[in-house]
Amino acid sequence: MSSSKKEYKKAIVNITVRRMPP
């Protein structure tokens, strides 16, 4: 269940970066 938390955070960061490009 620890890996799930890490993957969840990575997915959120990926979506945020893609939604808010530099």
mmCIF entry with sequence, helices, sheets and N, C-alpha, C, O atoms, coordinates in Angstrom:
data_MODEL
# 
_entry.id   MODEL 
# 
_entity.id                         1 
_entity.type                       polymer 
_entity.pdbx_number_of_molecules   1 
# 
_entity_poly.entity_id                      1 
_entity_poly.type                           'polypeptide(L)' 
_entity_poly.nstd_linkage                   no 
_entity_poly.nstd_monomer                   no 
_entity_poly.pdbx_seq_one_letter_code       MSSSKKEYKKAIVNITVRRMPP 
_entity_poly.pdbx_seq_one_letter_code_can   MSSSKKEYKKAIVNITVRRMPP 
_entity_poly.pdbx_strand_id                 A 
# 
loop_
_entity_poly_seq.entity_id 
_entity_poly_seq.num 
_entity_poly_seq.mon_id 
_entity_poly_seq.hetero 
1 1  MET n 
1 2  SER n 
1 3  SER n 
1 4  SER n 
1 5  LYS n 
1 6  LYS n 
1 7  GLU n 
1 8  TYR n 
1 9  LYS n 
1 10 LYS n 
1 11 ALA n 
1 12 ILE n 
1 13 VAL n 
1 14 ASN n 
1 15 ILE n 
1 16 THR n 
1 17 VAL n 
1 18 ARG n 
1 19 ARG n 
1 20 MET n 
1 21 PRO n 
1 22 PRO n 
# 
_struct_asym.id          A 
_struct_asym.entity_id   1 
# 
_struct_conf.conf_type_id            HELX_P 
_struct_conf.id                      HELX_P1 
_struct_conf.pdbx_PDB_helix_id       AA1 
_struct_conf.beg_label_comp_id       SER 
_struct_conf.beg_label_asym_id       A 
_struct_conf.beg_label_seq_id        2 
_struct_conf.pdbx_beg_PDB_ins_code   ? 
_struct_conf.end_label_comp_id       ARG 
_struct_conf.end_label_asym_id       A 
_struct_conf.end_label_seq_id        19 
_struct_conf.pdbx_end_PDB_ins_code   ? 
_struct_conf.beg_auth_comp_id        SER 
_struct_conf.beg_auth_asym_id        A 
_struct_conf.beg_auth_seq_id         2 
_struct_conf.end_auth_comp_id        ARG 
_struct_conf.end_auth_asym_id        A 
_struct_conf.end_auth_seq_id         19 
_struct_conf.pdbx_PDB_helix_class    1 
_struct_conf.details                 ? 
_struct_conf.pdbx_PDB_helix_length   18 
# 
_struct_conf_type.id          HELX_P 
_struct_conf_type.criteria    ? 
_struct_conf_type.reference   ? 
# 
loop_
_atom_site.group_PDB 
_atom_site.id 
_atom_site.type_symbol 
_atom_site.label_atom_id 
_atom_site.label_alt_id 
_atom_site.label_comp_id 
_atom_site.label_asym_id 
_atom_site.label_entity_id 
_atom_site.label_seq_id 
_atom_site.pdbx_PDB_ins_code 
_atom_site.Cartn_x 
_atom_site.Cartn_y 
_atom_site.Cartn_z 
_atom_site.occupancy 
_atom_site.B_iso_or_equiv 
_atom_site.pdbx_formal_charge 
_atom_site.auth_seq_id 
_atom_site.auth_comp_id 
_atom_site.auth_asym_id 
_atom_site.auth_atom_id 
_atom_site.pdbx_PDB_model_num 
ATOM 1  N N  . MET A 1 1  ? 0.844  -1.210 0.000   1.00 0.00 ? 1  MET A N  1 
ATOM 2  C CA . MET A 1 1  ? 0.000  0.000  0.000   1.00 0.00 ? 1  MET A CA 1 
ATOM 3  C C  . MET A 1 1  ? 0.884  1.268  0.000   1.00 0.00 ? 1  MET A C  1 
ATOM 4  O O  . MET A 1 1  ? 0.404  2.385  -0.191  1.00 0.00 ? 1  MET A O  1 
ATOM 5  N N  . SER A 1 2  ? 2.156  1.051  0.216   1.00 0.00 ? 2  SER A N  1 
ATOM 6  C CA . SER A 1 2  ? 3.070  2.213  0.230   1.00 0.00 ? 2  SER A CA 1 
ATOM 7  C C  . SER A 1 2  ? 3.376  2.648  -1.205  1.00 0.00 ? 2  SER A C  1 
ATOM 8  O O  . SER A 1 2  ? 3.530  3.837  -1.485  1.00 0.00 ? 2  SER A O  1 
ATOM 9  N N  . SER A 1 3  ? 3.461  1.682  -2.094  1.00 0.00 ? 3  SER A N  1 
ATOM 10 C CA . SER A 1 3  ? 3.771  1.995  -3.507  1.00 0.00 ? 3  SER A CA 1 
ATOM 11 C C  . SER A 1 3  ? 2.601  2.774  -4.113  1.00 0.00 ? 3  SER A C  1 
ATOM 12 O O  . SER A 1 3  ? 2.801  3.641  -4.964  1.00 0.00 ? 3  SER A O  1 
ATOM 13 N N  . SER A 1 4  ? 1.400  2.466  -3.678  1.00 0.00 ? 4  SER A N  1 
ATOM 14 C CA . SER A 1 4  ? 0.214  3.137  -4.242  1.00 0.00 ? 4  SER A CA 1 
ATOM 15 C C  . SER A 1 4  ? 0.296  4.647  -3.951  1.00 0.00 ? 4  SER A C  1 
ATOM 16 O O  . SER A 1 4  ? -0.027 5.468  -4.809  1.00 0.00 ? 4  SER A O  1 
ATOM 17 N N  . LYS A 1 5  ? 0.719  4.990  -2.768  1.00 0.00 ? 5  LYS A N  1 
ATOM 18 C CA . LYS A 1 5  ? 0.797  6.418  -2.426  1.00 0.00 ? 5  LYS A CA 1 
ATOM 19 C C  . LYS A 1 5  ? 1.834  7.123  -3.309  1.00 0.00 ? 5  LYS A C  1 
ATOM 20 O O  . LYS A 1 5  ? 1.614  8.246  -3.764  1.00 0.00 ? 5  LYS A O  1 
ATOM 21 N N  . LYS A 1 6  ? 2.946  6.458  -3.540  1.00 0.00 ? 6  LYS A N  1 
ATOM 22 C CA . LYS A 1 6  ? 4.003  7.091  -4.361  1.00 0.00 ? 6  LYS A CA 1 
ATOM 23 C C  . LYS A 1 6  ? 3.501  7.246  -5.803  1.00 0.00 ? 6  LYS A C  1 
ATOM 24 O O  . LYS A 1 6  ? 3.738  8.275  -6.435  1.00 0.00 ? 6  LYS A O  1 
ATOM 25 N N  . GLU A 1 7  ? 2.829  6.256  -6.305  1.00 0.00 ? 7  GLU A N  1 
ATOM 26 C CA . GLU A 1 7  ? 2.343  6.336  -7.695  1.00 0.00 ? 7  GLU A CA 1 
ATOM 27 C C  . GLU A 1 7  ? 1.258  7.415  -7.793  1.00 0.00 ? 7  GLU A C  1 
ATOM 28 O O  . GLU A 1 7  ? 1.185  8.135  -8.789  1.00 0.00 ? 7  GLU A O  1 
ATOM 29 N N  . TYR A 1 8  ? 0.430  7.524  -6.776  1.00 0.00 ? 8  TYR A N  1 
ATOM 30 C CA . TYR A 1 8  ? -0.654 8.511  -6.810  1.00 0.00 ? 8  TYR A CA 1 
ATOM 31 C C  . TYR A 1 8  ? -0.071 9.935  -6.885  1.00 0.00 ? 8  TYR A C  1 
ATOM 32 O O  . TYR A 1 8  ? -0.538 10.787 -7.643  1.00 0.00 ? 8  TYR A O  1 
ATOM 33 N N  . LYS A 1 9  ? 0.958  10.149 -6.074  1.00 0.00 ? 9  LYS A N  1 
ATOM 34 C CA . LYS A 1 9  ? 1.567  11.492 -6.079  1.00 0.00 ? 9  LYS A CA 1 
ATOM 35 C C  . LYS A 1 9  ? 2.227  11.767 -7.436  1.00 0.00 ? 9  LYS A C  1 
ATOM 36 O O  . LYS A 1 9  ? 2.161  12.882 -7.954  1.00 0.00 ? 9  LYS A O  1 
ATOM 37 N N  . LYS A 1 10 ? 2.851  10.751 -7.990  1.00 0.00 ? 10 LYS A N  1 
ATOM 38 C CA . LYS A 1 10 ? 3.532  10.946 -9.293  1.00 0.00 ? 10 LYS A CA 1 
ATOM 39 C C  . LYS A 1 10 ? 2.489  11.263 -10.370 1.00 0.00 ? 10 LYS A C  1 
ATOM 40 O O  . LYS A 1 10 ? 2.733  12.099 -11.240 1.00 0.00 ? 10 LYS A O  1 
ATOM 41 N N  . ALA A 1 11 ? 1.356  10.615 -10.318 1.00 0.00 ? 11 ALA A N  1 
ATOM 42 C CA . ALA A 1 11 ? 0.306  10.845 -11.325 1.00 0.00 ? 11 ALA A CA 1 
ATOM 43 C C  . ALA A 1 11 ? -0.227 12.273 -11.181 1.00 0.00 ? 11 ALA A C  1 
ATOM 44 O O  . ALA A 1 11 ? -0.454 12.953 -12.182 1.00 0.00 ? 11 ALA A O  1 
ATOM 45 N N  . ILE A 1 12 ? -0.421 12.713 -9.978  1.00 0.00 ? 12 ILE A N  1 
ATOM 46 C CA . ILE A 1 12 ? -0.947 14.076 -9.770  1.00 0.00 ? 12 ILE A CA 1 
ATOM 47 C C  . ILE A 1 12 ? 0.063  15.106 -10.289 1.00 0.00 ? 12 ILE A C  1 
ATOM 48 O O  . ILE A 1 12 ? -0.307 16.074 -10.954 1.00 0.00 ? 12 ILE A O  1 
ATOM 49 N N  . VAL A 1 13 ? 1.322  14.885 -9.977  1.00 0.00 ? 13 VAL A N  1 
ATOM 50 C CA . VAL A 1 13 ? 2.359  15.835 -10.432 1.00 0.00 ? 13 VAL A CA 1 
ATOM 51 C C  . VAL A 1 13 ? 2.415  15.842 -11.956 1.00 0.00 ? 13 VAL A C  1 
ATOM 52 O O  . VAL A 1 13 ? 2.545  16.895 -12.580 1.00 0.00 ? 13 VAL A O  1 
ATOM 53 N N  . ASN A 1 14 ? 2.315  14.663 -12.540 1.00 0.00 ? 14 ASN A N  1 
ATOM 54 C CA . ASN A 1 14 ? 2.376  14.582 -14.007 1.00 0.00 ? 14 ASN A CA 1 
ATOM 55 C C  . ASN A 1 14 ? 1.196  15.337 -14.619 1.00 0.00 ? 14 ASN A C  1 
ATOM 56 O O  . ASN A 1 14 ? 1.367  16.069 -15.594 1.00 0.00 ? 14 ASN A O  1 
ATOM 57 N N  . ILE A 1 15 ? 0.030  15.168 -14.066 1.00 0.00 ? 15 ILE A N  1 
ATOM 58 C CA . ILE A 1 15 ? -1.164 15.837 -14.614 1.00 0.00 ? 15 ILE A CA 1 
ATOM 59 C C  . ILE A 1 15 ? -1.039 17.356 -14.407 1.00 0.00 ? 15 ILE A C  1 
ATOM 60 O O  . ILE A 1 15 ? -1.373 18.146 -15.290 1.00 0.00 ? 15 ILE A O  1 
ATOM 61 N N  . THR A 1 16 ? -0.562 17.732 -13.247 1.00 0.00 ? 16 THR A N  1 
ATOM 62 C CA . THR A 1 16 ? -0.431 19.176 -12.958 1.00 0.00 ? 16 THR A CA 1 
ATOM 63 C C  . THR A 1 16 ? 0.565  19.817 -13.926 1.00 0.00 ? 16 THR A C  1 
ATOM 64 O O  . THR A 1 16 ? 0.318  20.899 -14.460 1.00 0.00 ? 16 THR A O  1 
ATOM 65 N N  . VAL A 1 17 ? 1.669  19.151 -14.141 1.00 0.00 ? 17 VAL A N  1 
ATOM 66 C CA . VAL A 1 17 ? 2.698  19.715 -15.047 1.00 0.00 ? 17 VAL A CA 1 
ATOM 67 C C  . VAL A 1 17 ? 2.138  19.785 -16.469 1.00 0.00 ? 17 VAL A C  1 
ATOM 68 O O  . VAL A 1 17 ? 2.417  20.724 -17.214 1.00 0.00 ? 17 VAL A O  1 
ATOM 69 N N  . ARG A 1 18 ? 1.364  18.802 -16.822 1.00 0.00 ? 18 ARG A N  1 
ATOM 70 C CA . ARG A 1 18 ? 0.826  18.788 -18.217 1.00 0.00 ? 18 ARG A CA 1 
ATOM 71 C C  . ARG A 1 18 ? -0.286 19.829 -18.313 1.00 0.00 ? 18 ARG A C  1 
ATOM 72 O O  . ARG A 1 18 ? -0.458 20.431 -19.373 1.00 0.00 ? 18 ARG A O  1 
ATOM 73 N N  . ARG A 1 19 ? -1.033 20.058 -17.263 1.00 0.00 ? 19 ARG A N  1 
ATOM 74 C CA . ARG A 1 19 ? -2.152 21.027 -17.316 1.00 0.00 ? 19 ARG A CA 1 
ATOM 75 C C  . ARG A 1 19 ? -1.579 22.446 -17.229 1.00 0.00 ? 19 ARG A C  1 
ATOM 76 O O  . ARG A 1 19 ? -2.157 23.382 -17.782 1.00 0.00 ? 19 ARG A O  1 
ATOM 77 N N  . MET A 1 20 ? -0.453 22.608 -16.541 1.00 0.00 ? 20 MET A N  1 
ATOM 78 C CA . MET A 1 20 ? 0.140  23.956 -16.399 1.00 0.00 ? 20 MET A CA 1 
ATOM 79 C C  . MET A 1 20 ? 1.551  23.950 -16.986 1.00 0.00 ? 20 MET A C  1 
ATOM 80 O O  . MET A 1 20 ? 2.533  23.872 -16.247 1.00 0.00 ? 20 MET A O  1 
ATOM 81 N N  . PRO A 1 21 ? 1.648  24.030 -18.289 1.00 0.00 ? 21 PRO A N  1 
ATOM 82 C CA . PRO A 1 21 ? 2.961  24.016 -18.955 1.00 0.00 ? 21 PRO A CA 1 
ATOM 83 C C  . PRO A 1 21 ? 3.782  25.254 -18.581 1.00 0.00 ? 21 PRO A C  1 
ATOM 84 O O  . PRO A 1 21 ? 3.218  26.283 -18.209 1.00 0.00 ? 21 PRO A O  1 
ATOM 85 N N  . PRO A 1 22 ? 5.080  25.157 -18.676 1.00 0.00 ? 22 PRO A N  1 
ATOM 86 C CA . PRO A 1 22 ? 5.960  26.292 -18.324 1.00 0.00 ? 22 PRO A CA 1 
ATOM 87 C C  . PRO A 1 22 ? 5.810  27.467 -19.287 1.00 0.00 ? 22 PRO A C  1 
ATOM 88 O O  . PRO A 1 22 ? 6.479  28.488 -19.125 1.00 0.00 ? 22 PRO A O  1 
# 
